[in-house]
Each structure stands twice: as structure tokens, then as C-alpha cells.
Amino acid sequence: MKTLLLTLVVVTIVCLDLGYTLTCYKSLSGTVVCKPHETKCYRYSFCPFPNRVIYRRGCGTSCPGGNNPVCCSTDLCNK
């Protein structure tokens, strides 16, 4: 009986979709765990002032616009 119960528990754990959350850079030194519906890491740049480039990084549901956009779907791929 214990063996059957243990087998059922193991099968249940293996068959469950435990979910996977993506981790992306939010800044050069910090990371963020994405929400379940956010499946992309992104990075893009923009120039609000001459000779001043700002980079935005984070999680998203789609790929952003901006200059030189990077869009990827593996952990910490948006450095």
C-alpha cells in the first residue's frame, strides 16, 4: 500500500507542469523574475539627449521597438 501511494505521488509530481519563470536583466547589476505570461527578455536603447544613450531592459510579452532591440527567451539573455 505504501509503495502504491509513493508511486502515485511520484507520478503526480512528474506529470504536473510545475511552471517555468524566465529571469531577465532589469539593469546591468539587477535581475527580475518575469510574470508567467511574460515570455521574452528585451533590451533596447534610445537617445533622449545628444551623446546620451539610455538602455531599457526587462520582461515582456512581445519584442519592443527602439534602437538596436534585442529580444530573446532564455534566462539572462538581455545583457
mmCIF file of the N, C-alpha and C atoms, coordinates in Angstrom:
data_MODEL
# 
_entry.id   MODEL 
# 
loop_
_atom_site.group_PDB 
_atom_site.id 
_atom_site.type_symbol 
_atom_site.label_atom_id 
_atom_site.label_alt_id 
_atom_site.label_comp_id 
_atom_site.label_asym_id 
_atom_site.label_entity_id 
_atom_site.label_seq_id 
_atom_site.pdbx_PDB_ins_code 
_atom_site.Cartn_x 
_atom_site.Cartn_y 
_atom_site.Cartn_z 
_atom_site.occupancy 
_atom_site.B_iso_or_equiv 
_atom_site.pdbx_formal_charge 
_atom_site.auth_seq_id 
_atom_site.auth_comp_id 
_atom_site.auth_asym_id 
_atom_site.auth_atom_id 
_atom_site.pdbx_PDB_model_num 
ATOM 1   N N  . MET A 1 1  ? 0.827  -1.199 0.000   1.00 0.00 ? 1  MET A N  1 
ATOM 2   C CA . MET A 1 1  ? 0.000  0.000  0.000   1.00 0.00 ? 1  MET A CA 1 
ATOM 3   C C  . MET A 1 1  ? 0.871  1.262  0.000   1.00 0.00 ? 1  MET A C  1 
ATOM 4   N N  . LYS A 1 2  ? 1.933  1.241  0.811   1.00 0.00 ? 2  LYS A N  1 
ATOM 5   C CA . LYS A 1 2  ? 2.827  2.397  0.846   1.00 0.00 ? 2  LYS A CA 1 
ATOM 6   C C  . LYS A 1 2  ? 3.533  2.580  -0.496  1.00 0.00 ? 2  LYS A C  1 
ATOM 7   N N  . THR A 1 3  ? 3.877  1.471  -1.121  1.00 0.00 ? 3  THR A N  1 
ATOM 8   C CA . THR A 1 3  ? 4.536  1.541  -2.422  1.00 0.00 ? 3  THR A CA 1 
ATOM 9   C C  . THR A 1 3  ? 3.610  2.149  -3.468  1.00 0.00 ? 3  THR A C  1 
ATOM 10  N N  . LEU A 1 4  ? 2.352  1.770  -3.447  1.00 0.00 ? 4  LEU A N  1 
ATOM 11  C CA . LEU A 1 4  ? 1.373  2.321  -4.383  1.00 0.00 ? 4  LEU A CA 1 
ATOM 12  C C  . LEU A 1 4  ? 1.197  3.816  -4.155  1.00 0.00 ? 4  LEU A C  1 
ATOM 13  N N  . LEU A 1 5  ? 1.100  4.219  -2.913  1.00 0.00 ? 5  LEU A N  1 
ATOM 14  C CA . LEU A 1 5  ? 0.943  5.635  -2.585  1.00 0.00 ? 5  LEU A CA 1 
ATOM 15  C C  . LEU A 1 5  ? 2.171  6.426  -3.032  1.00 0.00 ? 5  LEU A C  1 
ATOM 16  N N  . LEU A 1 6  ? 3.346  5.897  -2.766  1.00 0.00 ? 6  LEU A N  1 
ATOM 17  C CA . LEU A 1 6  ? 4.572  6.562  -3.180  1.00 0.00 ? 6  LEU A CA 1 
ATOM 18  C C  . LEU A 1 6  ? 4.648  6.671  -4.704  1.00 0.00 ? 6  LEU A C  1 
ATOM 19  N N  . THR A 1 7  ? 4.256  5.625  -5.395  1.00 0.00 ? 7  THR A N  1 
ATOM 20  C CA . THR A 1 7  ? 4.245  5.636  -6.855  1.00 0.00 ? 7  THR A CA 1 
ATOM 21  C C  . THR A 1 7  ? 3.289  6.697  -7.383  1.00 0.00 ? 7  THR A C  1 
ATOM 22  N N  . LEU A 1 8  ? 2.118  6.801  -6.796  1.00 0.00 ? 8  LEU A N  1 
ATOM 23  C CA . LEU A 1 8  ? 1.146  7.817  -7.223  1.00 0.00 ? 8  LEU A CA 1 
ATOM 24  C C  . LEU A 1 8  ? 1.679  9.228  -6.990  1.00 0.00 ? 8  LEU A C  1 
ATOM 25  N N  . VAL A 1 9  ? 2.338  9.439  -5.881  1.00 0.00 ? 9  VAL A N  1 
ATOM 26  C CA . VAL A 1 9  ? 2.903  10.760 -5.589  1.00 0.00 ? 9  VAL A CA 1 
ATOM 27  C C  . VAL A 1 9  ? 3.987  11.105 -6.608  1.00 0.00 ? 9  VAL A C  1 
ATOM 28  N N  . VAL A 1 10 ? 4.862  10.172 -6.897  1.00 0.00 ? 10 VAL A N  1 
ATOM 29  C CA . VAL A 1 10 ? 5.939  10.419 -7.860  1.00 0.00 ? 10 VAL A CA 1 
ATOM 30  C C  . VAL A 1 10 ? 5.372  10.695 -9.247  1.00 0.00 ? 10 VAL A C  1 
ATOM 31  N N  . VAL A 1 11 ? 4.410  9.912  -9.686  1.00 0.00 ? 11 VAL A N  1 
ATOM 32  C CA . VAL A 1 11 ? 3.795  10.116 -10.999 1.00 0.00 ? 11 VAL A CA 1 
ATOM 33  C C  . VAL A 1 11 ? 3.103  11.472 -11.056 1.00 0.00 ? 11 VAL A C  1 
ATOM 34  N N  . THR A 1 12 ? 2.434  11.857 -10.003 1.00 0.00 ? 12 THR A N  1 
ATOM 35  C CA . THR A 1 12 ? 1.759  13.159 -9.960  1.00 0.00 ? 12 THR A CA 1 
ATOM 36  C C  . THR A 1 12 ? 2.767  14.291 -10.076 1.00 0.00 ? 12 THR A C  1 
ATOM 37  N N  . ILE A 1 13 ? 3.864  14.204 -9.355  1.00 0.00 ? 13 ILE A N  1 
ATOM 38  C CA . ILE A 1 13 ? 4.881  15.254 -9.409  1.00 0.00 ? 13 ILE A CA 1 
ATOM 39  C C  . ILE A 1 13 ? 5.498  15.335 -10.801 1.00 0.00 ? 13 ILE A C  1 
ATOM 40  N N  . VAL A 1 14 ? 5.790  14.205 -11.398 1.00 0.00 ? 14 VAL A N  1 
ATOM 41  C CA . VAL A 1 14 ? 6.398  14.188 -12.728 1.00 0.00 ? 14 VAL A CA 1 
ATOM 42  C C  . VAL A 1 14 ? 5.442  14.737 -13.776 1.00 0.00 ? 14 VAL A C  1 
ATOM 43  N N  . CYS A 1 15 ? 4.173  14.425 -13.666 1.00 0.00 ? 15 CYS A N  1 
ATOM 44  C CA . CYS A 1 15 ? 3.196  14.831 -14.676 1.00 0.00 ? 15 CYS A CA 1 
ATOM 45  C C  . CYS A 1 15 ? 2.717  16.264 -14.517 1.00 0.00 ? 15 CYS A C  1 
ATOM 46  N N  . LEU A 1 16 ? 2.890  16.847 -13.345 1.00 0.00 ? 16 LEU A N  1 
ATOM 47  C CA . LEU A 1 16 ? 2.450  18.221 -13.143 1.00 0.00 ? 16 LEU A CA 1 
ATOM 48  C C  . LEU A 1 16 ? 3.342  19.175 -13.914 1.00 0.00 ? 16 LEU A C  1 
ATOM 49  N N  . ASP A 1 17 ? 2.743  20.185 -14.446 1.00 0.00 ? 17 ASP A N  1 
ATOM 50  C CA . ASP A 1 17 ? 3.513  21.257 -15.044 1.00 0.00 ? 17 ASP A CA 1 
ATOM 51  C C  . ASP A 1 17 ? 3.834  22.221 -13.922 1.00 0.00 ? 17 ASP A C  1 
ATOM 52  N N  . LEU A 1 18 ? 5.042  22.164 -13.427 1.00 0.00 ? 18 LEU A N  1 
ATOM 53  C CA . LEU A 1 18 ? 5.413  22.989 -12.284 1.00 0.00 ? 18 LEU A CA 1 
ATOM 54  C C  . LEU A 1 18 ? 5.629  24.439 -12.676 1.00 0.00 ? 18 LEU A C  1 
ATOM 55  N N  . GLY A 1 19 ? 5.619  24.717 -13.945 1.00 0.00 ? 19 GLY A N  1 
ATOM 56  C CA . GLY A 1 19 ? 5.761  26.090 -14.413 1.00 0.00 ? 19 GLY A CA 1 
ATOM 57  C C  . GLY A 1 19 ? 7.219  26.496 -14.477 1.00 0.00 ? 19 GLY A C  1 
ATOM 58  N N  . TYR A 1 20 ? 7.505  27.378 -15.372 1.00 0.00 ? 20 TYR A N  1 
ATOM 59  C CA . TYR A 1 20 ? 8.855  27.888 -15.529 1.00 0.00 ? 20 TYR A CA 1 
ATOM 60  C C  . TYR A 1 20 ? 8.753  29.391 -15.616 1.00 0.00 ? 20 TYR A C  1 
ATOM 61  N N  . THR A 1 21 ? 9.547  30.080 -14.848 1.00 0.00 ? 21 THR A N  1 
ATOM 62  C CA . THR A 1 21 ? 9.562  31.532 -14.918 1.00 0.00 ? 21 THR A CA 1 
ATOM 63  C C  . THR A 1 21 ? 10.906 31.984 -15.466 1.00 0.00 ? 21 THR A C  1 
ATOM 64  N N  . LEU A 1 22 ? 10.844 32.922 -16.348 1.00 0.00 ? 22 LEU A N  1 
ATOM 65  C CA . LEU A 1 22 ? 12.013 33.473 -17.009 1.00 0.00 ? 22 LEU A CA 1 
ATOM 66  C C  . LEU A 1 22 ? 12.652 34.523 -16.108 1.00 0.00 ? 22 LEU A C  1 
ATOM 67  N N  . THR A 1 23 ? 13.969 34.619 -16.122 1.00 0.00 ? 23 THR A N  1 
ATOM 68  C CA . THR A 1 23 ? 14.696 35.653 -15.396 1.00 0.00 ? 23 THR A CA 1 
ATOM 69  C C  . THR A 1 23 ? 15.424 36.520 -16.407 1.00 0.00 ? 23 THR A C  1 
ATOM 70  N N  . CYS A 1 24 ? 15.237 37.837 -16.282 1.00 0.00 ? 24 CYS A N  1 
ATOM 71  C CA . CYS A 1 24 ? 15.854 38.784 -17.211 1.00 0.00 ? 24 CYS A CA 1 
ATOM 72  C C  . CYS A 1 24 ? 16.598 39.858 -16.427 1.00 0.00 ? 24 CYS A C  1 
ATOM 73  N N  . TYR A 1 25 ? 17.527 40.511 -17.115 1.00 0.00 ? 25 TYR A N  1 
ATOM 74  C CA . TYR A 1 25 ? 18.163 41.678 -16.516 1.00 0.00 ? 25 TYR A CA 1 
ATOM 75  C C  . TYR A 1 25 ? 17.183 42.839 -16.529 1.00 0.00 ? 25 TYR A C  1 
ATOM 76  N N  . LYS A 1 26 ? 17.126 43.565 -15.421 1.00 0.00 ? 26 LYS A N  1 
ATOM 77  C CA . LYS A 1 26 ? 16.348 44.796 -15.333 1.00 0.00 ? 26 LYS A CA 1 
ATOM 78  C C  . LYS A 1 26 ? 17.299 45.989 -15.447 1.00 0.00 ? 26 LYS A C  1 
ATOM 79  N N  . SER A 1 27 ? 18.521 45.800 -14.980 1.00 0.00 ? 27 SER A N  1 
ATOM 80  C CA . SER A 1 27 ? 19.600 46.765 -15.116 1.00 0.00 ? 27 SER A CA 1 
ATOM 81  C C  . SER A 1 27 ? 20.880 45.957 -15.278 1.00 0.00 ? 27 SER A C  1 
ATOM 82  N N  . LEU A 1 28 ? 22.010 46.621 -15.403 1.00 0.00 ? 28 LEU A N  1 
ATOM 83  C CA . LEU A 1 28 ? 23.254 45.869 -15.577 1.00 0.00 ? 28 LEU A CA 1 
ATOM 84  C C  . LEU A 1 28 ? 23.571 44.992 -14.375 1.00 0.00 ? 28 LEU A C  1 
ATOM 85  N N  . SER A 1 29 ? 23.161 45.421 -13.193 1.00 0.00 ? 29 SER A N  1 
ATOM 86  C CA . SER A 1 29 ? 23.506 44.659 -11.994 1.00 0.00 ? 29 SER A CA 1 
ATOM 87  C C  . SER A 1 29 ? 22.322 43.947 -11.357 1.00 0.00 ? 29 SER A C  1 
ATOM 88  N N  . GLY A 1 30 ? 21.112 44.210 -11.812 1.00 0.00 ? 30 GLY A N  1 
ATOM 89  C CA . GLY A 1 30 ? 19.937 43.618 -11.184 1.00 0.00 ? 30 GLY A CA 1 
ATOM 90  C C  . GLY A 1 30 ? 19.121 42.770 -12.134 1.00 0.00 ? 30 GLY A C  1 
ATOM 91  N N  . THR A 1 31 ? 18.468 41.773 -11.568 1.00 0.00 ? 31 THR A N  1 
ATOM 92  C CA . THR A 1 31 ? 17.622 40.889 -12.367 1.00 0.00 ? 31 THR A CA 1 
ATOM 93  C C  . THR A 1 31 ? 16.197 40.934 -11.843 1.00 0.00 ? 31 THR A C  1 
ATOM 94  N N  . VAL A 1 32 ? 15.293 40.413 -12.642 1.00 0.00 ? 32 VAL A N  1 
ATOM 95  C CA . VAL A 1 32 ? 13.886 40.351 -12.273 1.00 0.00 ? 32 VAL A CA 1 
ATOM 96  C C  . VAL A 1 32 ? 13.334 39.009 -12.736 1.00 0.00 ? 32 VAL A C  1 
ATOM 97  N N  . VAL A 1 33 ? 12.472 38.423 -11.922 1.00 0.00 ? 33 VAL A N  1 
ATOM 98  C CA . VAL A 1 33 ? 11.769 37.202 -12.313 1.00 0.00 ? 33 VAL A CA 1 
ATOM 99  C C  . VAL A 1 33 ? 10.495 37.632 -13.023 1.00 0.00 ? 33 VAL A C  1 
ATOM 100 N N  . CYS A 1 34 ? 10.333 37.180 -14.241 1.00 0.00 ? 34 CYS A N  1 
ATOM 101 C CA . CYS A 1 34 ? 9.197  37.599 -15.063 1.00 0.00 ? 34 CYS A CA 1 
ATOM 102 C C  . CYS A 1 34 ? 7.904  36.938 -14.592 1.00 0.00 ? 34 CYS A C  1 
ATOM 103 N N  . LYS A 1 35 ? 6.807  37.588 -14.907 1.00 0.00 ? 35 LYS A N  1 
ATOM 104 C CA . LYS A 1 35 ? 5.490  37.005 -14.648 1.00 0.00 ? 35 LYS A CA 1 
ATOM 105 C C  . LYS A 1 35 ? 5.267  35.860 -15.634 1.00 0.00 ? 35 LYS A C  1 
ATOM 106 N N  . PRO A 1 36 ? 4.392  34.923 -15.310 1.00 0.00 ? 36 PRO A N  1 
ATOM 107 C CA . PRO A 1 36 ? 4.210  33.749 -16.180 1.00 0.00 ? 36 PRO A CA 1 
ATOM 108 C C  . PRO A 1 36 ? 3.862  34.079 -17.633 1.00 0.00 ? 36 PRO A C  1 
ATOM 109 N N  . HIS A 1 37 ? 3.130  35.163 -17.879 1.00 0.00 ? 37 HIS A N  1 
ATOM 110 C CA . HIS A 1 37 ? 2.749  35.493 -19.256 1.00 0.00 ? 37 HIS A CA 1 
ATOM 111 C C  . HIS A 1 37 ? 3.842  36.259 -20.005 1.00 0.00 ? 37 HIS A C  1 
ATOM 112 N N  . GLU A 1 38 ? 4.877  36.700 -19.311 1.00 0.00 ? 38 GLU A N  1 
ATOM 113 C CA . GLU A 1 38 ? 5.985  37.405 -19.944 1.00 0.00 ? 38 GLU A CA 1 
ATOM 114 C C  . GLU A 1 38 ? 7.033  36.376 -20.373 1.00 0.00 ? 38 GLU A C  1 
ATOM 115 N N  . THR A 1 39 ? 7.124  36.140 -21.653 1.00 0.00 ? 39 THR A N  1 
ATOM 116 C CA . THR A 1 39 ? 7.968  35.060 -22.173 1.00 0.00 ? 39 THR A CA 1 
ATOM 117 C C  . THR A 1 39 ? 9.197  35.565 -22.919 1.00 0.00 ? 39 THR A C  1 
ATOM 118 N N  . LYS A 1 40 ? 9.429  36.859 -22.915 1.00 0.00 ? 40 LYS A N  1 
ATOM 119 C CA . LYS A 1 40 ? 10.569 37.435 -23.627 1.00 0.00 ? 40 LYS A CA 1 
ATOM 120 C C  . LYS A 1 40 ? 11.372 38.344 -22.701 1.00 0.00 ? 40 LYS A C  1 
ATOM 121 N N  . CYS A 1 41 ? 12.686 38.310 -22.860 1.00 0.00 ? 41 CYS A N  1 
ATOM 122 C CA . CYS A 1 41 ? 13.561 39.327 -22.282 1.00 0.00 ? 41 CYS A CA 1 
ATOM 123 C C  . CYS A 1 41 ? 13.839 40.333 -23.393 1.00 0.00 ? 41 CYS A C  1 
ATOM 124 N N  . TYR A 1 42 ? 13.940 41.604 -23.034 1.00 0.00 ? 42 TYR A N  1 
ATOM 125 C CA . TYR A 1 42 ? 14.220 42.602 -24.061 1.00 0.00 ? 42 TYR A CA 1 
ATOM 126 C C  . TYR A 1 42 ? 15.296 43.569 -23.596 1.00 0.00 ? 42 TYR A C  1 
ATOM 127 N N  . ARG A 1 43 ? 15.904 44.220 -24.573 1.00 0.00 ? 43 ARG A N  1 
ATOM 128 C CA . ARG A 1 43 ? 16.825 45.328 -24.345 1.00 0.00 ? 43 ARG A CA 1 
ATOM 129 C C  . ARG A 1 43 ? 16.729 46.228 -25.559 1.00 0.00 ? 43 ARG A C  1 
ATOM 130 N N  . TYR A 1 44 ? 16.613 47.505 -25.318 1.00 0.00 ? 44 TYR A N  1 
ATOM 131 C CA . TYR A 1 44 ? 16.659 48.461 -26.419 1.00 0.00 ? 44 TYR A CA 1 
ATOM 132 C C  . TYR A 1 44 ? 17.269 49.752 -25.907 1.00 0.00 ? 44 TYR A C  1 
ATOM 133 N N  . SER A 1 45 ? 17.672 50.592 -26.823 1.00 0.00 ? 45 SER A N  1 
ATOM 134 C CA . SER A 1 45 ? 18.300 51.853 -26.445 1.00 0.00 ? 45 SER A CA 1 
ATOM 135 C C  . SER A 1 45 ? 17.563 53.014 -27.097 1.00 0.00 ? 45 SER A C  1 
ATOM 136 N N  . PHE A 1 46 ? 17.720 54.170 -26.474 1.00 0.00 ? 46 PHE A N  1 
ATOM 137 C CA . PHE A 1 46 ? 17.206 55.398 -27.078 1.00 0.00 ? 46 PHE A CA 1 
ATOM 138 C C  . PHE A 1 46 ? 18.081 56.560 -26.621 1.00 0.00 ? 46 PHE A C  1 
ATOM 139 N N  . CYS A 1 47 ? 18.018 57.653 -27.369 1.00 0.00 ? 47 CYS A N  1 
ATOM 140 C CA . CYS A 1 47 ? 18.852 58.829 -27.109 1.00 0.00 ? 47 CYS A CA 1 
ATOM 141 C C  . CYS A 1 47 ? 17.964 60.028 -26.803 1.00 0.00 ? 47 CYS A C  1 
ATOM 142 N N  . PRO A 1 48 ? 17.696 60.303 -25.523 1.00 0.00 ? 48 PRO A N  1 
ATOM 143 C CA . PRO A 1 48 ? 16.860 61.459 -25.199 1.00 0.00 ? 48 PRO A CA 1 
ATOM 144 C C  . PRO A 1 48 ? 17.595 62.785 -25.391 1.00 0.00 ? 48 PRO A C  1 
ATOM 145 N N  . PHE A 1 49 ? 18.926 62.746 -25.310 1.00 0.00 ? 49 PHE A N  1 
ATOM 146 C CA . PHE A 1 49 ? 19.759 63.934 -25.474 1.00 0.00 ? 49 PHE A CA 1 
ATOM 147 C C  . PHE A 1 49 ? 20.951 63.563 -26.350 1.00 0.00 ? 49 PHE A C  1 
ATOM 148 N N  . PRO A 1 50 ? 21.546 64.534 -27.007 1.00 0.00 ? 50 PRO A N  1 
ATOM 149 C CA . PRO A 1 50 ? 22.741 64.224 -27.802 1.00 0.00 ? 50 PRO A CA 1 
ATOM 150 C C  . PRO A 1 50 ? 23.828 63.590 -26.923 1.00 0.00 ? 50 PRO A C  1 
ATOM 151 N N  . ASN A 1 51 ? 24.472 62.600 -27.451 1.00 0.00 ? 51 ASN A N  1 
ATOM 152 C CA . ASN A 1 51 ? 25.561 61.890 -26.766 1.00 0.00 ? 51 ASN A CA 1 
ATOM 153 C C  . ASN A 1 51 ? 25.139 61.234 -25.454 1.00 0.00 ? 51 ASN A C  1 
ATOM 154 N N  . ARG A 1 52 ? 23.872 60.925 -25.313 1.00 0.00 ? 52 ARG A N  1 
ATOM 155 C CA . ARG A 1 52 ? 23.380 60.258 -24.092 1.00 0.00 ? 52 ARG A CA 1 
ATOM 156 C C  . ARG A 1 52 ? 22.497 59.091 -24.508 1.00 0.00 ? 52 ARG A C  1 
ATOM 157 N N  . VAL A 1 53 ? 23.008 57.876 -24.356 1.00 0.00 ? 53 VAL A N  1 
ATOM 158 C CA . VAL A 1 53 ? 22.262 56.674 -24.717 1.00 0.00 ? 53 VAL A CA 1 
ATOM 159 C C  . VAL A 1 53 ? 21.738 56.028 -23.441 1.00 0.00 ? 53 VAL A C  1 
ATOM 160 N N  . ILE A 1 54 ? 20.466 55.698 -23.433 1.00 0.00 ? 54 ILE A N  1 
ATOM 161 C CA . ILE A 1 54 ? 19.845 55.016 -22.295 1.00 0.00 ? 54 ILE A CA 1 
ATOM 162 C C  . ILE A 1 54 ? 19.367 53.651 -22.763 1.00 0.00 ? 54 ILE A C  1 
ATOM 163 N N  . TYR A 1 55 ? 19.661 52.649 -21.953 1.00 0.00 ? 55 TYR A N  1 
ATOM 164 C CA . TYR A 1 55 ? 19.236 51.284 -22.254 1.00 0.00 ? 55 TYR A CA 1 
ATOM 165 C C  . TYR A 1 55 ? 18.095 50.895 -21.331 1.00 0.00 ? 55 TYR A C  1 
ATOM 166 N N  . ARG A 1 56 ? 17.108 50.250 -21.877 1.00 0.00 ? 56 ARG A N  1 
ATOM 167 C CA . ARG A 1 56 ? 15.993 49.695 -21.107 1.00 0.00 ? 56 ARG A CA 1 
ATOM 168 C C  . ARG A 1 56 ? 16.051 48.182 -21.234 1.00 0.00 ? 56 ARG A C  1 
ATOM 169 N N  . ARG A 1 57 ? 15.872 47.519 -20.110 1.00 0.00 ? 57 ARG A N  1 
ATOM 170 C CA . ARG A 1 57 ? 15.887 46.054 -20.081 1.00 0.00 ? 57 ARG A CA 1 
ATOM 171 C C  . ARG A 1 57 ? 14.718 45.582 -19.240 1.00 0.00 ? 57 ARG A C  1 
ATOM 172 N N  . GLY A 1 58 ? 14.245 44.376 -19.522 1.00 0.00 ? 58 GLY A N  1 
ATOM 173 C CA . GLY A 1 58 ? 13.188 43.822 -18.699 1.00 0.00 ? 58 GLY A CA 1 
ATOM 174 C C  . GLY A 1 58 ? 12.505 42.638 -19.347 1.00 0.00 ? 58 GLY A C  1 
ATOM 175 N N  . CYS A 1 59 ? 11.308 42.344 -18.837 1.00 0.00 ? 59 CYS A N  1 
ATOM 176 C CA . CYS A 1 59 ? 10.479 41.238 -19.317 1.00 0.00 ? 59 CYS A CA 1 
ATOM 177 C C  . CYS A 1 59 ? 9.335  41.803 -20.146 1.00 0.00 ? 59 CYS A C  1 
ATOM 178 N N  . GLY A 1 60 ? 8.859  41.022 -21.081 1.00 0.00 ? 60 GLY A N  1 
ATOM 179 C CA . GLY A 1 60 ? 7.722  41.461 -21.870 1.00 0.00 ? 60 GLY A CA 1 
ATOM 180 C C  . GLY A 1 60 ? 7.011  40.308 -22.543 1.00 0.00 ? 60 GLY A C  1 
ATOM 181 N N  . THR A 1 61 ? 5.880  40.646 -23.120 1.00 0.00 ? 61 THR A N  1 
ATOM 182 C CA . THR A 1 61 ? 5.107  39.641 -23.849 1.00 0.00 ? 61 THR A CA 1 
ATOM 183 C C  . THR A 1 61 ? 5.445  39.637 -25.335 1.00 0.00 ? 61 THR A C  1 
ATOM 184 N N  . SER A 1 62 ? 6.102  40.703 -25.796 1.00 0.00 ? 62 SER A N  1 
ATOM 185 C CA . SER A 1 62 ? 6.484  40.792 -27.206 1.00 0.00 ? 62 SER A CA 1 
ATOM 186 C C  . SER A 1 62 ? 7.792  41.565 -27.310 1.00 0.00 ? 62 SER A C  1 
ATOM 187 N N  . CYS A 1 63 ? 8.315  41.648 -28.502 1.00 0.00 ? 63 CYS A N  1 
ATOM 188 C CA . CYS A 1 63 ? 9.579  42.338 -28.739 1.00 0.00 ? 63 CYS A CA 1 
ATOM 189 C C  . CYS A 1 63 ? 9.323  43.836 -28.914 1.00 0.00 ? 63 CYS A C  1 
ATOM 190 N N  . PRO A 1 64 ? 10.130 44.677 -28.269 1.00 0.00 ? 64 PRO A N  1 
ATOM 191 C CA . PRO A 1 64 ? 9.911  46.120 -28.346 1.00 0.00 ? 64 PRO A CA 1 
ATOM 192 C C  . PRO A 1 64 ? 10.528 46.728 -29.596 1.00 0.00 ? 64 PRO A C  1 
ATOM 193 N N  . GLY A 1 65 ? 10.223 47.985 -29.806 1.00 0.00 ? 65 GLY A N  1 
ATOM 194 C CA . GLY A 1 65 ? 10.879 48.758 -30.849 1.00 0.00 ? 65 GLY A CA 1 
ATOM 195 C C  . GLY A 1 65 ? 12.132 49.391 -30.269 1.00 0.00 ? 65 GLY A C  1 
ATOM 196 N N  . GLY A 1 66 ? 12.473 50.576 -30.726 1.00 0.00 ? 66 GLY A N  1 
ATOM 197 C CA . GLY A 1 66 ? 13.664 51.250 -30.224 1.00 0.00 ? 66 GLY A CA 1 
ATOM 198 C C  . GLY A 1 66 ? 14.863 50.961 -31.113 1.00 0.00 ? 66 GLY A C  1 
ATOM 199 N N  . ASN A 1 67 ? 15.987 51.541 -30.738 1.00 0.00 ? 67 ASN A N  1 
ATOM 200 C CA . ASN A 1 67 ? 17.222 51.336 -31.492 1.00 0.00 ? 67 ASN A CA 1 
ATOM 201 C C  . ASN A 1 67 ? 17.901 50.052 -31.038 1.00 0.00 ? 67 ASN A C  1 
ATOM 202 N N  . ASN A 1 68 ? 18.372 49.288 -31.987 1.00 0.00 ? 68 ASN A N  1 
ATOM 203 C CA . ASN A 1 68 ? 19.100 48.043 -31.717 1.00 0.00 ? 68 ASN A CA 1 
ATOM 204 C C  . ASN A 1 68 ? 18.378 47.148 -30.712 1.00 0.00 ? 68 ASN A C  1 
ATOM 205 N N  . PRO A 1 69 ? 17.137 46.787 -30.972 1.00 0.00 ? 69 PRO A N  1 
ATOM 206 C CA . PRO A 1 69 ? 16.419 45.958 -29.997 1.00 0.00 ? 69 PRO A CA 1 
ATOM 207 C C  . PRO A 1 69 ? 16.981 44.539 -29.930 1.00 0.00 ? 69 PRO A C  1 
ATOM 208 N N  . VAL A 1 70 ? 16.957 43.993 -28.734 1.00 0.00 ? 70 VAL A N  1 
ATOM 209 C CA . VAL A 1 70 ? 17.309 42.592 -28.500 1.00 0.00 ? 70 VAL A CA 1 
ATOM 210 C C  . VAL A 1 70 ? 16.090 41.947 -27.879 1.00 0.00 ? 70 VAL A C  1 
ATOM 211 N N  . CYS A 1 71 ? 15.680 40.827 -28.421 1.00 0.00 ? 71 CYS A N  1 
ATOM 212 C CA . CYS A 1 71 ? 14.533 40.103 -27.895 1.00 0.00 ? 71 CYS A CA 1 
ATOM 213 C C  . CYS A 1 71 ? 14.911 38.629 -27.861 1.00 0.00 ? 71 CYS A C  1 
ATOM 214 N N  . CYS A 1 72 ? 14.815 38.012 -26.682 1.00 0.00 ? 72 CYS A N  1 
ATOM 215 C CA . CYS A 1 72 ? 15.250 36.630 -26.534 1.00 0.00 ? 72 CYS A CA 1 
ATOM 216 C C  . CYS A 1 72 ? 14.391 35.941 -25.479 1.00 0.00 ? 72 CYS A C  1 
ATOM 217 N N  . SER A 1 73 ? 14.537 34.647 -25.358 1.00 0.00 ? 73 SER A N  1 
ATOM 218 C CA . SER A 1 73 ? 13.639 33.907 -24.465 1.00 0.00 ? 73 SER A CA 1 
ATOM 219 C C  . SER A 1 73 ? 14.359 32.911 -23.560 1.00 0.00 ? 73 SER A C  1 
ATOM 220 N N  . THR A 1 74 ? 15.616 33.188 -23.243 1.00 0.00 ? 74 THR A N  1 
ATOM 221 C CA . THR A 1 74 ? 16.330 32.354 -22.278 1.00 0.00 ? 74 THR A CA 1 
ATOM 222 C C  . THR A 1 74 ? 16.772 33.219 -21.102 1.00 0.00 ? 74 THR A C  1 
ATOM 223 N N  . ASP A 1 75 ? 17.052 32.594 -19.988 1.00 0.00 ? 75 ASP A N  1 
ATOM 224 C CA . ASP A 1 75 ? 17.427 33.339 -18.788 1.00 0.00 ? 75 ASP A CA 1 
ATOM 225 C C  . ASP A 1 75 ? 18.639 34.237 -19.029 1.00 0.00 ? 75 ASP A C  1 
ATOM 226 N N  . LEU A 1 76 ? 18.515 35.479 -18.583 1.00 0.00 ? 76 LEU A N  1 
ATOM 227 C CA . LEU A 1 76 ? 19.603 36.461 -18.580 1.00 0.00 ? 76 LEU A CA 1 
ATOM 228 C C  . LEU A 1 76 ? 20.249 36.651 -19.951 1.00 0.00 ? 76 LEU A C  1 
ATOM 229 N N  . CYS A 1 77 ? 19.443 36.647 -20.976 1.00 0.00 ? 77 CYS A N  1 
ATOM 230 C CA . CYS A 1 77 ? 19.953 36.781 -22.347 1.00 0.00 ? 77 CYS A CA 1 
ATOM 231 C C  . CYS A 1 77 ? 19.965 38.229 -22.827 1.00 0.00 ? 77 CYS A C  1 
ATOM 232 N N  . ASN A 1 78 ? 19.496 39.172 -22.024 1.00 0.00 ? 78 ASN A N  1 
ATOM 233 C CA . ASN A 1 78 ? 19.369 40.563 -22.472 1.00 0.00 ? 78 ASN A CA 1 
ATOM 234 C C  . ASN A 1 78 ? 20.412 41.495 -21.855 1.00 0.00 ? 78 ASN A C  1 
ATOM 235 N N  . LYS A 1 79 ? 21.620 41.004 -21.652 1.00 0.00 ? 79 LYS A N  1 
ATOM 236 C CA . LYS A 1 79 ? 22.662 41.821 -21.015 1.00 0.00 ? 79 LYS A CA 1 
ATOM 237 C C  . LYS A 1 79 ? 23.109 42.956 -21.905 1.00 0.00 ? 79 LYS A C  1 
# 
